[in-house]
Amino acid sequence: MSTNSRITFDPNQLGGRPCIRGMRIRVKDVLELLAAGDSEDAILEDYPYLGREDIRACLTFAAALTDQERL
């Protein structure tokens, strides 16, 4: 799976879970906000250090995960 440079992994941060640009906001956090019905604009207002590209990178990352073949 190709990863977007906006999605980072650090074993010393949040247990190595995928985060956005090395910050302490997980991909899962953004996806949960979107799943709860928050708009991109609302997320960006609440998290001004995020960019629209960060949100899209989370969606792209999640989409790639669902395309993996199960063994």
C-alpha positions as YAML, in Angstrom:
chain: A
units: angstrom
residues:
- id: 1
  name: MET
  ca: [0.00, 0.00, 0.00]
- id: 2
  name: SER
  ca: [1.30, 3.41, -0.92]
- id: 3
  name: THR
  ca: [1.10, 5.89, 1.94]
- id: 4
  name: ASN
  ca: [0.59, 9.58, 1.63]
- id: 5
  name: SER
  ca: [3.39, 11.68, 3.14]
- id: 6
  name: ARG
  ca: [0.80, 13.38, 5.35]
- id: 7
  name: ILE
  ca: [0.14, 10.11, 7.17]
- id: 8
  name: THR
  ca: [2.98, 9.24, 9.53]
- id: 9
  name: PHE
  ca: [3.84, 6.37, 11.84]
- id: 10
  name: ASP
  ca: [6.05, 6.74, 14.90]
- id: 11
  name: PRO
  ca: [6.36, 3.83, 17.32]
- id: 12
  name: ASN
  ca: [7.07, 6.33, 20.11]
- id: 13
  name: GLN
  ca: [3.90, 8.32, 19.49]
- id: 14
  name: LEU
  ca: [0.38, 7.06, 20.13]
- id: 15
  name: GLY
  ca: [1.54, 3.47, 19.95]
- id: 16
  name: GLY
  ca: [2.62, 3.75, 16.33]
- id: 17
  name: ARG
  ca: [-0.90, 4.40, 15.10]
- id: 18
  name: PRO
  ca: [-1.23, 6.38, 11.87]
- id: 19
  name: CYS
  ca: [-1.21, 10.12, 12.59]
- id: 20
  name: ILE
  ca: [-1.38, 13.28, 10.56]
- id: 21
  name: ARG
  ca: [1.98, 14.91, 9.81]
- id: 22
  name: GLY
  ca: [3.57, 13.70, 13.05]
- id: 23
  name: MET
  ca: [0.99, 15.48, 15.20]
- id: 24
  name: ARG
  ca: [-0.92, 13.80, 17.96]
- id: 25
  name: ILE
  ca: [-4.09, 13.51, 15.95]
- id: 26
  name: ARG
  ca: [-4.79, 10.05, 14.64]
- id: 27
  name: VAL
  ca: [-6.27, 9.20, 11.28]
- id: 28
  name: LYS
  ca: [-8.95, 7.40, 13.28]
- id: 29
  name: ASP
  ca: [-9.89, 10.65, 15.06]
- id: 30
  name: VAL
  ca: [-10.58, 12.43, 11.78]
- id: 31
  name: LEU
  ca: [-12.46, 9.46, 10.33]
- id: 32
  name: GLU
  ca: [-14.65, 9.24, 13.44]
- id: 33
  name: LEU
  ca: [-15.49, 12.94, 13.18]
- id: 34
  name: LEU
  ca: [-16.50, 12.49, 9.55]
- id: 35
  name: ALA
  ca: [-18.52, 9.36, 10.40]
- id: 36
  name: ALA
  ca: [-20.33, 11.30, 13.11]
- id: 37
  name: GLY
  ca: [-21.46, 13.79, 10.47]
- id: 38
  name: ASP
  ca: [-19.00, 16.62, 11.03]
- id: 39
  name: SER
  ca: [-18.24, 18.52, 7.85]
- id: 40
  name: GLU
  ca: [-14.72, 19.19, 6.64]
- id: 41
  name: ASP
  ca: [-15.29, 22.87, 7.40]
- id: 42
  name: ALA
  ca: [-16.34, 22.10, 10.98]
- id: 43
  name: ILE
  ca: [-13.27, 19.90, 11.52]
- id: 44
  name: LEU
  ca: [-10.97, 22.58, 10.13]
- id: 45
  name: GLU
  ca: [-12.57, 25.17, 12.40]
- id: 46
  name: ASP
  ca: [-12.09, 22.95, 15.48]
- id: 47
  name: TYR
  ca: [-8.57, 21.89, 14.46]
- id: 48
  name: PRO
  ca: [-7.02, 24.93, 12.76]
- id: 49
  name: TYR
  ca: [-3.64, 23.20, 12.43]
- id: 50
  name: LEU
  ca: [-5.18, 20.71, 9.99]
- id: 51
  name: GLY
  ca: [-5.65, 21.33, 6.31]
- id: 52
  name: ARG
  ca: [-8.25, 20.07, 3.90]
- id: 53
  name: GLU
  ca: [-5.51, 17.94, 2.34]
- id: 54
  name: ASP
  ca: [-5.00, 16.23, 5.71]
- id: 55
  name: ILE
  ca: [-8.65, 15.18, 5.83]
- id: 56
  name: ARG
  ca: [-8.50, 13.87, 2.29]
- id: 57
  name: ALA
  ca: [-5.29, 11.98, 3.10]
- id: 58
  name: CYS
  ca: [-7.15, 10.23, 5.94]
- id: 59
  name: LEU
  ca: [-9.91, 9.18, 3.56]
- id: 60
  name: THR
  ca: [-7.41, 7.97, 0.98]
- id: 61
  name: PHE
  ca: [-5.54, 6.02, 3.65]
- id: 62
  name: ALA
  ca: [-8.75, 4.35, 4.86]
- id: 63
  name: ALA
  ca: [-9.82, 3.54, 1.31]
- id: 64
  name: ALA
  ca: [-6.48, 1.85, 0.65]
- id: 65
  name: LEU
  ca: [-6.85, -0.26, 3.79]
- id: 66
  name: THR
  ca: [-10.21, -1.60, 2.62]
- id: 67
  name: ASP
  ca: [-8.63, -2.75, -0.65]
- id: 68
  name: GLN
  ca: [-6.28, -5.27, 0.95]
- id: 69
  name: GLU
  ca: [-6.78, -8.94, 0.23]
- id: 70
  name: ARG
  ca: [-7.58, -11.03, 3.29]
- id: 71
  name: LEU
  ca: [-5.43, -14.05, 3.87]
...
